């Protein structure tokens, strides 16, 4: 009895090739996408850190502005330069865009 060799059809060869390519490429793509996600999360955390630092700086500057605009400071500077205090002439400029 002779062994009969099975031959694949052209379409079967193509399908097996596609299946092997998918079996090899899916894990590779999965690892690559996880690496990109990790990199994006790291960038996101760095930006959050920068935002928090800037907010702290802004709060500190706001406090300094409030100290400089305080009534005691204005009166002290007016007395230092021999000026009189007129409350209608003092304006605090607020540069916030809301």
CNS distance restraints for C-alpha pairs under 8 A (distance, minus, plus):
assign (resid   8 and name CA) (resid  12 and name CA) 5.88 0.50 0.50
assign (resid   8 and name CA) (resid  13 and name CA) 6.22 0.50 0.50
assign (resid   9 and name CA) (resid  13 and name CA) 6.35 0.50 0.50
assign (resid  10 and name CA) (resid  14 and name CA) 6.37 0.50 0.50
assign (resid  11 and name CA) (resid  15 and name CA) 6.17 0.50 0.50
assign (resid  12 and name CA) (resid  16 and name CA) 6.11 0.50 0.50
assign (resid  13 and name CA) (resid  17 and name CA) 6.11 0.50 0.50
assign (resid  14 and name CA) (resid  18 and name CA) 6.19 0.50 0.50
assign (resid  15 and name CA) (resid  19 and name CA) 6.16 0.50 0.50
assign (resid  16 and name CA) (resid  20 and name CA) 6.16 0.50 0.50
assign (resid  17 and name CA) (resid  21 and name CA) 6.16 0.50 0.50
assign (resid  18 and name CA) (resid  22 and name CA) 6.14 0.50 0.50
assign (resid  19 and name CA) (resid  23 and name CA) 6.08 0.50 0.50
assign (resid  20 and name CA) (resid  24 and name CA) 6.25 0.50 0.50
assign (resid  21 and name CA) (resid  25 and name CA) 5.91 0.50 0.50
assign (resid  22 and name CA) (resid  26 and name CA) 5.79 0.50 0.50
assign (resid  23 and name CA) (resid  27 and name CA) 7.52 0.50 0.50
assign (resid  24 and name CA) (resid  28 and name CA) 6.98 0.50 0.50
assign (resid  25 and name CA) (resid  29 and name CA) 6.03 0.50 0.50
assign (resid  26 and name CA) (resid  30 and name CA) 6.09 0.50 0.50
assign (resid  27 and name CA) (resid  31 and name CA) 6.25 0.50 0.50
assign (resid  28 and name CA) (resid  32 and name CA) 6.21 0.50 0.50
assign (resid  29 and name CA) (resid  33 and name CA) 6.05 0.50 0.50
assign (resid  30 and name CA) (resid  34 and name CA) 6.25 0.50 0.50
assign (resid  31 and name CA) (resid  35 and name CA) 6.24 0.50 0.50
assign (resid  32 and name CA) (resid  36 and name CA) 6.35 0.50 0.50
assign (resid  33 and name CA) (resid  37 and name CA) 6.16 0.50 0.50
assign (resid  34 and name CA) (resid  38 and name CA) 6.13 0.50 0.50
assign (resid  35 and name CA) (resid  39 and name CA) 6.21 0.50 0.50
assign (resid  36 and name CA) (resid  40 and name CA) 6.15 0.50 0.50
assign (resid  37 and name CA) (resid  41 and name CA) 6.20 0.50 0.50
assign (resid  38 and name CA) (resid  42 and name CA) 6.29 0.50 0.50
assign (resid  39 and name CA) (resid  43 and name CA) 6.35 0.50 0.50
assign (resid  40 and name CA) (resid  44 and name CA) 6.11 0.50 0.50
assign (resid  41 and name CA) (resid  45 and name CA) 6.22 0.50 0.50
assign (resid  42 and name CA) (resid  46 and name CA) 6.31 0.50 0.50
assign (resid  43 and name CA) (resid  47 and name CA) 6.24 0.50 0.50
assign (resid  44 and name CA) (resid  48 and name CA) 6.24 0.50 0.50
assign (resid  45 and name CA) (resid  49 and name CA) 6.18 0.50 0.50
assign (resid  46 and name CA) (resid  50 and name CA) 6.29 0.50 0.50
assign (resid  47 and name CA) (resid  51 and name CA) 6.13 0.50 0.50
assign (resid  48 and name CA) (resid  52 and name CA) 6.19 0.50 0.50
assign (resid  49 and name CA) (resid  53 and name CA) 6.28 0.50 0.50
assign (resid  50 and name CA) (resid  54 and name CA) 6.15 0.50 0.50
assign (resid  51 and name CA) (resid  55 and name CA) 6.09 0.50 0.50
assign (resid  52 and name CA) (resid  56 and name CA) 6.23 0.50 0.50
assign (resid  53 and name CA) (resid  57 and name CA) 6.23 0.50 0.50
assign (resid  54 and name CA) (resid  58 and name CA) 6.05 0.50 0.50
assign (resid  55 and name CA) (resid  59 and name CA) 6.13 0.50 0.50
assign (resid  56 and name CA) (resid  60 and name CA) 6.19 0.50 0.50
assign (resid  57 and name CA) (resid  61 and name CA) 6.18 0.50 0.50
assign (resid  58 and name CA) (resid  62 and name CA) 6.05 0.50 0.50
assign (resid  59 and name CA) (resid  63 and name CA) 6.28 0.50 0.50
assign (resid  60 and name CA) (resid  64 and name CA) 6.35 0.50 0.50
assign (resid  61 and name CA) (resid  65 and name CA) 6.15 0.50 0.50
assign (resid  62 and name CA) (resid  66 and name CA) 6.22 0.50 0.50
assign (resid  63 and name CA) (resid  67 and name CA) 6.21 0.50 0.50
assign (resid  64 and name CA) (resid  68 and name CA) 6.20 0.50 0.50
assign (resid  65 and name CA) (resid  69 and name CA) 6.12 0.50 0.50
assign (resid  66 and name CA) (resid  70 and name CA) 6.05 0.50 0.50
assign (resid  67 and name CA) (resid  73 and name CA) 7.36 0.50 0.50
assign (resid  68 and name CA) (resid  73 and name CA) 6.11 0.50 0.50
assign (resid  68 and name CA) (resid  74 and name CA) 7.45 0.50 0.50
assign (resid  69 and name CA) (resid  73 and name CA) 6.80 0.50 0.50
assign (resid  69 and name CA) (resid  74 and name CA) 6.62 0.50 0.50
assign (resid  69 and name CA) (resid  92 and name CA) 7.27 0.50 0.50
assign (resid  70 and name CA) (resid  74 and name CA) 6.37 0.50 0.50
assign (resid  71 and name CA) (resid  75 and name CA) 6.10 0.50 0.50
assign (resid  72 and name CA) (resid  76 and name CA) 6.07 0.50 0.50
assign (resid  73 and name CA) (resid  77 and name CA) 6.18 0.50 0.50
assign (resid  74 and name CA) (resid  78 and name CA) 6.05 0.50 0.50
assign (resid  75 and name CA) (resid  79 and name CA) 6.09 0.50 0.50
assign (resid  75 and name CA) (resid  85 and name CA) 6.77 0.50 0.50
assign (resid  76 and name CA) (resid  80 and name CA) 6.07 0.50 0.50
assign (resid  77 and name CA) (resid  81 and name CA) 6.35 0.50 0.50
assign (resid  78 and name CA) (resid  82 and name CA) 5.98 0.50 0.50
assign (resid  78 and name CA) (resid  83 and name CA) 4.72 0.50 0.50
assign (resid  78 and name CA) (resid  84 and name CA) 6.19 0.50 0.50
assign (resid  78 and name CA) (resid  85 and name CA) 6.54 0.50 0.50
assign (resid  79 and name CA) (resid  83 and name CA) 5.88 0.50 0.50
assign (resid  79 and name CA) (resid  84 and name CA) 7.29 0.50 0.50
assign (resid  86 and name CA) (resid  90 and name CA) 7.43 0.50 0.50
